[in-house]
Every structure is written in structure tokens, then in C-alpha cells.
């Protein structure tokens, strides 16, 4: 019974598309940042620092959540 419930939950999570827009916007922001870094080399250091801060924040949030 528990296995069936887990499979149903996995199917619900797989079919849930509510966060799809957020992921698409994040990918677009990443592409814009990479393009800006390629066009303006002076900005690439600032972009790198921003992504490092985001990465460390997400890492901290993930370690607190588990």
C-alpha cells in the first residue's frame, strides 16, 4: 500500500507544472547574464560573484532543509 502511495505521489509531482515558468525565467536570466559577460568582459567578474552568492545561498538553504 505504501509503495502505491509513493508511486501516486511521484506521478503527481511529475505532472505538476506550476513551477515551470519560474524555471524558464531563471534560464533566460542565466542566458542573458552569459551573453552580457561575453559582450562586456568587465562585467563578467561581477556576474561571477553574483552567481557564487546565489550558489552559496542555495547550498545553505538545501543543507538547512534536510
N, C-alpha and C positions, 0 to 999 in steps of 0.2 A: 504493500500500500504506500509506504514511504517513497519507494522508487517511482511509483506512478505520479505522486505529488511532485517530486523533483523534476520529472520529465515535463509535467504540465507547466511548472514554473519556468523551466528553461524555454519552452515554446512561447510562453507569454513574453518573456524578456526578449527573445529573438524577434518576435513580431512587433515589438513596441518601437515606434518611430518618432516618439516625441522629442528625443534629443538630437535628431538628425540635423536640424537646422543649425544648432549650436556647433556641431562638428564641422559643418560646411563653412560657417563663418570663420571658425578658427583656422581651417585650412587655407581659406582665402587670405586671412590676415598673415599667415605664415608665408604664403607665396608673395604677397606684396612686400613683406619685410626682406625676403631673399632678393627680390628684384631691386629694391632700394639699395640694399647692400652691394649688389653687383654694379649698379649705376653710380652710386656715390660711395667710394671706398672709405671716406672719412666717417660715414655714418655706421659702417659695419661694426666698429668696436662698440658703439652704443647699443646696437641691436643685439650683439652677442651678450652684453651684460644684462639686457632685459630678459632674454631667453634663459640665461643662467638663473636669474632671480625667480622666474616662473617655474623653472625646473626644480629648484630647491624648495619652493613653496608647495608644489605638488607632491614632492617627496615627503616633506614634513606632514602634509595632510594625510597621505597614504599610510604613513607609519603610525599616526595617531588613530586612524580609523580601524586598524586591525588589532 
